[in-house]
């Protein structure tokens, strides 16, 4: 039933986000740092510096807005995919690969209604610590025979006024209206639609490999592993779009960091100034985030937690 699908999707999202949010924060900061402004060298380096400067809970900046909106986001995504698969199938016949991809496309398109404002707010909160930590000091360098002035970063505990998602939302609505919350909508579609086109058919076919009987569900561990493999594969495949989306949705910049007017301008500047490898910044972080997130989502679907909860509700009398 639709209520069960929505509850399952919501529970899966809450569990998954809680487990992997620090990695997602590191992904955002790694993707946003530009050449000449590099503060972090890796996932572990980012998390260590975040804890030192912002404390343990600094790794969960932006988690509240993500936890609030991930329930409708994941619910819409999973339920929409099931909806489109059901209506594309004829008399219960097996879907062709093209129809599976079409169903995934529909799911990805539907979810951006919630995904875009959620990502917009989350990115501002996640990246605030990186912007606040930059302290530029001109210093004379003589490394490898090179003399002159350069910029170095000094990481210190940051004393700042914490901005909340509510404050950001009010300011965006006041200055730009509802369109302010949907900045980067095109880039979000460019990421989420291909992701769903890759993920859902790949998961469905991997999961079928673990079914001994077409009429019997695959074991839960098969669903978990299928979700992990399909999720990480799709995440890496669309990472260039995720980098562009993250850059476009970031409202604040570090010193001398580029600003972008749109998808093409962002793509051009990244390619020219940072090279093609920049489009895969944070790819392994994103894979580490998405793999368990969707693995957990499929296990929750498999177990049918929602059905159990709905069965516990008092039934209306005849």
Secondary structure as UniProt FT lines:
FT   HELIX           2..32
FT   TURN            35..36
FT   HELIX           43..54
FT   HELIX           56..60
FT   TURN            61..62
FT   HELIX           63..88
FT   TURN            91..92
FT   HELIX           97..133
FT   STRAND          136..143
FT   TURN            144..145
FT   STRAND          146..153
FT   HELIX           165..176
FT   HELIX           178..181
FT   TURN            182..184
FT   HELIX           185..208
FT   TURN            209..210
FT   TURN            214..215
FT   HELIX           220..237
FT   HELIX           239..249
FT   TURN            255..256
FT   HELIX           263..274
FT   HELIX           276..280
FT   TURN            281..282
FT   HELIX           283..303
FT   HELIX           305..312
//
